[in-house]
Amino acid sequence: MKKALILAAFAFAPVFFTPTDAEAKVYIQYYNKDSETHKFKVRIGGTDTEVEFGNSRTTAVTIQGGGDVCVIETKCGKIEVKDGAKIEIKNGCIKVM
């Protein structure tokens, strides 16, 4: 009986440890050179959200969603950012490093 339970546990283990869309995210390290905080519209996994990038600082932000790529909309246009990216914000525009 014990052996059957152990085998069943191993058989279902991949189900419990497989990443899902709920765990998908985009982690971005950023340097905001501007003296103002920016709030940009972000689209990730088909969902729109708004993300705040604090003024005059170097830090990171994690955007939760259904993917590992997001699109950030700035006054300079839309830019695609992948998980683990480093960006620079200057004059309200984003540049991927």
Sequence and secondary structure as in RCSB ss.txt:
>XXXX:A:sequence
MKKALILAAFAFAPVFFTPTDAEAKVYIQYYNKDSETHKFKVRIGGTDTEVEFGNSRTTAVTIQGGGDVCVIETK
CGKIEVKDGAKIEIKNGCIKVM
>XXXX:A:secstr
 HHHHHHHHHHHHHHHHS  GGG EEEEEEEE SSS EEEEEEETTEEEEEEE SSEEEEEEEESSSSEEEEEET
TEEEEEETTEEEEEETTEEEE 
